[in-house]
Amino acid sequence: MVAGVTGGGGAVNGGLGLSPEAQGLRPSGGLPPPPELVEAADPGRDPRPQDINATLLARILGHHLDPKYMSQTPPLPEDNLAKKMYRRNKKGRLVPVGVMPQHLKELDLKWVRLGDGTKLRTRVPARLRRKLQQLLWAVTACPVGHSWRDLGPRFWPRWLREGTCLQEGDRPSSCSVPPGMRCRPSATAHRTLLRWHCKQQNQCHWIKIQYPVVTQCSCLCPENNS
């Protein structure tokens, strides 16, 4: 479905465009760099003020328009959540944000398995077991930080809240014991945006695109080229 927009040959393409890869899009946050469509960087191909009818564009996006993750105007600096990696629990201790992973909750410290397969019983009090679980959680946690990215004038809404695997500068280089593994994206979601696309100088219109963003990070083995 195509809805016309008066002025300058602009139009809104209500149908979903090609896949992100076909459009030249790249995932965010710990994955390859932010998205770009392969086209001229000529400012003359940017949308003009009359091409940015917020009411019409919002109607085209419909339920995909999510104010929590999208903004038509520059977001306030305090909206940046990238530094919130830890919180204080009921006892005032710092613990990672989110919920303790199930495998740590079920960690059995009553036994230690030796290299030959023999199980050796330990004497670890329940209180110490809880502290060890929290320590392992803190060391291996891979929280997702969020920050606003300015996608440029050819996207609407222009600002998108992206997820990032917090690591460099925010936590040690490794998330495992012994070291070697790193926090890497393990799940993504797609946000539907509008993209101003010009096949030729005077043939420009808004198309729907899907922009992948990181929603979950896990402690994983590094890639071969890391």
Residue pairs with C-beta under 8 A, 6 or more apart in sequence:
1 14
1 15
2 11
2 12
2 13
2 14
2 15
2 205
3 11
3 12
3 14
3 56
3 60
4 11
4 12
5 11
5 12
5 51
5 53
5 56
5 205
5 206
7 48
7 50
7 51
8 48
8 50
8 51
8 202
8 204
9 202
9 203
9 204
10 47
10 48
10 50
10 51
10 204
10 205
10 206
11 204
11 205
11 206
12 56
12 57
12 60
12 194
12 205
12 206
13 205
13 206
13 207
13 208
14 60
14 208
15 208
16 192
16 208
16 210
17 23
17 195
17 197
17 207
17 208
17 209
19 210
20 26
20 27
20 35
20 190
20 209
20 210
20 211
20 212
23 35
23 37
23 195
23 209
24 35
24 36
24 37
24 38
25 35
25 36
25 37
25 209
25 210
25 211
25 212
26 32
26 33
26 34
26 35
26 36
27 185
27 188
27 212
27 213
27 214
28 34
28 35
28 149
28 162
28 163
28 164
28 211
28 212
28 213
28 214
29 144
29 162
29 163
29 164
29 165
29 185
29 213
29 214
30 164
30 165
30 183
30 184
30 185
30 214
30 217
31 185
31 188
31 212
31 214
34 149
34 151
35 151
35 209
35 211
37 154
37 195
37 197
39 45
39 197
39 198
40 198
44 201
45 196
45 198
45 201
45 204
46 153
46 154
46 196
47 153
47 154
47 156
47 196
47 204
47 206
51 196
51 204
51 206
52 156
54 72
57 156
57 194
57 206
58 65
60 194
60 206
60 208
61 192
61 193
61 194
61 208
64 191
64 192
64 193
64 208
65 157
66 191
68 161
69 160
69 161
69 191
69 213
70 157
70 159
70 160
70 161
70 191
70 193
71 148
71 157
71 158
71 159
71 160
71 161
72 156
72 157
72 158
72 159
73 159
74 150
74 159
75 148
75 159
75 161
79 148
79 161
80 146
80 147
80 148
81 145
81 146
81 147
82 145
82 146
82 147
82 164
82 166
82 170
83 145
83 170
84 97
84 143
84 145
85 96
85 97
85 141
85 143
85 145
85 166
85 170
85 171
86 94
86 95
86 96
86 97
86 138
87 94
87 95
87 96
87 97
88 94
88 95
89 95
93 134
94 138
95 134
95 137
95 138
96 137
96 138
96 141
96 143
97 143
98 141
98 143
100 133
100 134
100 137
101 137
104 133
104 136
104 137
104 140
105 133
107 133
107 136
109 122
109 124
109 129
109 132
110 121
110 122
110 124
111 119
111 120
111 121
111 122
112 119
112 120
112 122
113 119
113 120
114 120
124 132
136 177
139 175
139 176
139 177
140 175
140 176
140 177
140 219
141 175
142 165
142 166
142 167
142 175
142 183
142 184
142 217
142 218
142 219
143 166
143 217
144 163
144 164
144 165
144 166
144 214
144 215
144 216
144 217
145 163
145 164
145 165
145 166
145 170
146 161
146 162
146 163
146 164
147 161
147 162
147 164
148 159
148 160
148 161
148 162
149 159
149 160
149 161
149 162
150 158
150 159
151 158
151 159
151 160
151 193
152 158
153 196
154 195
154 196
154 197
155 193
155 194
155 195
155 196
156 193
156 194
156 195
156 196
156 206
157 193
160 191
160 193
160 211
160 213
161 213
162 213
162 214
163 213
163 214
163 215
163 217
164 214
165 183
165 184
165 185
165 214
165 217
166 183
166 217
167 173
167 175
167 182
167 183
171 183
172 179
173 179
173 182
174 180
174 181
174 182
175 181
175 182
175 183
175 219
176 219
180 221
180 222
181 219
181 220
181 221
181 222
182 219
182 220
182 222
182 226
183 217
183 218
183 219
183 220
184 217
184 218
184 219
184 220
184 222
184 223
185 214
185 216
185 217
186 216
186 217
186 218
186 220
187 214
187 215
187 216
188 212
188 213
188 214
188 215
189 212
189 213
189 215
190 210
190 211
190 212
190 213
191 210
191 211
191 213
192 208
192 209
192 210
192 211
193 208
193 209
193 210
193 211
194 206
194 207
194 208
194 209
195 206
195 207
195 208
195 209
196 204
196 205
196 206
197 204
197 205
197 206
197 207
198 204
